[in-house]
Amino acid sequence: MAIRKTLPTPFGVEATYHHVSALQIHYRERVCDVVVSSFLDETARRADCQPLGTLETIRLGFAELGAKTEPGRDAVYAALMARSEWMGAEAV
């Protein structure tokens, strides 16, 4: 699963394919920290190319994820896409 949306990168190239590359769950605080890596496109991601960049760590609360225990992958992507910075994005 990934998110498709055109976003600028520090290299002056636009990235269109964004993938959760790390997820750290903090059970006591009931939050998780998500790291999203950005690639030129899906082909670059599948070819194991290095990401063009990573977005700042995004903290999501279990309530935001609709999770009572451990959040699932689909819930993480849905919560990311519900945020204003991902408006207009497409799940792929």
N, C-alpha and C positions, 0 to 999 in steps of 0.2 A: 504494500500500500504506500501511496505517496500523495503529494499535493502538487497540482500543476497551476502555476501562476507566474507571470513574468515579473521579476524583481531585479533591481540593479545590484551589482556587486562592487566591491572596492577596486576591481580590476577594469572597470569600464565596460564589462561584458554583462549582458543580462542572463540570469539563471531562470530556467523555467520549470525545473524539477526539484522538489524539496522532499527530503526523506528524514524521518526520525532516526538519528544515528545513536542516540543514547537516551536512556530513561532511568532515572534514579528515583526509587520510591522511598518516602519517609513515612513509615507507618504511624509513628507516634504523633507527628504533626498532621497526618492525613493529607499530605500533598505529594506531588511528584515534580521533579525537575526534568524538563525535556530539552534536548539539544537537537536542532534541525540543521542538517547539512544541505547545501544548495549546489546543484549541478547544472551544467549548460542545458542538458536535456536527459531524457530517459536512456538514450543510447550511451551517453557518457557514464551514467550511473551503473548500467549493466556491464560496461567494459572495465569496471573497477578503476575508473579514473579518480583522481583526487578531487574532492569538492572544491568549488570556487570560493567557498566560504561557509561559515557556520553562523547561524543567528544567535543572538544572546540567549542564554538559558532562559527558558520560559517556565514559570512555576504555575502549576495547575492544582487546584484543590480537589479532593475527592468529590465534594458536592458538585463542583463544576463538571466533573467527569461522570456524574450520576452513579458513582461507585460507593458501595457500602464497605467493601473489603479491598480487594486489589483491582485496580482499573485495567481494563482490557485494551488491546491495541486499537480497535475500532473506536473506542470511547476517547482515546487520546487524540486521534486524528479529527474526530468530530468536534471536540472541544477547541482544538487549534483553529479549525475552519470557522468556528462561531465567533472568533475574535475579529475585531475591526480590521486589523492589518491583513487578514486573509480574505476579506470580502471579495466575492467574485471568483474565488479559487475553485478548482475542480478536483475531486478525489479520483485518483487513478490507481 
